[in-house]
Amino acid sequence: MNEDKPDIPWDPSRQPGQEETPAEPRRGSMVLGILLGALALYALYFGTTSGIAPDQGYRTFLAGPAAFIPIAVYLAGAIVLAVRPSTSRWGTGLLIGLGVFTLVGGGICVMALSQMSSRI
């Protein structure tokens, strides 16, 4: 055992003054992935769902089950980026951004529904 650092076993191939080289920094920013991912999803859904109300005749392509297609494409792309080592931080940020989109979007939806009057 090395007397200077008792936790690390002694390695005869290492010279006493030799320092270990730092690991290569990862590319991509997790925070940027979170922000851009959540904002892109909000822009998509708030920008294209203005004609979903029944009194407007469902004039948007995101009416009904087709609303889940952009989420599925986003999720597949984020998983592919998260699995690749060179883009893992970016993909992780996109996956977290999807969670932020769901959490905040659900809160906005509940808020809007709670403020609706119950006149039928």
HUBEL-V95033 format. One record per pair of residues at least 6 apart in sequence whose ideal C-beta (glycine too) atoms are under 6 Angstrom apart, sorted by the first residue. I is the first residue (numbers start at 1). J is the second residue. D is the distance in Angstrom with one decimal. If there is no record, write none. Layout:
# HUBEL-V95033
{{I/J/D} {I/J/D}}
This chain:
# HUBEL-V95033
{{1/10/5.8} {2/8/5.9} {2/10/4.8} {26/89/5.3} {27/86/5.8} {28/87/5.5} {28/89/4.1} {28/90/3.4} {30/89/4.7} {30/92/5.5} {30/93/4.0} {33/90/4.8} {33/93/2.0} {33/94/4.7} {34/93/4.6} {34/96/4.9} {34/97/4.5} {37/94/4.2} {37/97/2.7} {38/97/4.1} {38/100/4.5} {38/101/4.8} {41/101/4.4} {44/70/5.7} {48/60/5.6} {48/62/5.2} {49/60/5.9} {49/62/5.4} {51/59/3.5} {51/60/4.3} {52/60/5.6} {52/63/5.5} {78/91/5.3} {78/94/3.8} {78/95/4.9} {81/87/4.5} {81/90/5.5} {81/91/3.0} {82/88/5.6} {82/91/3.1} {82/92/5.2} {82/95/5.9}}
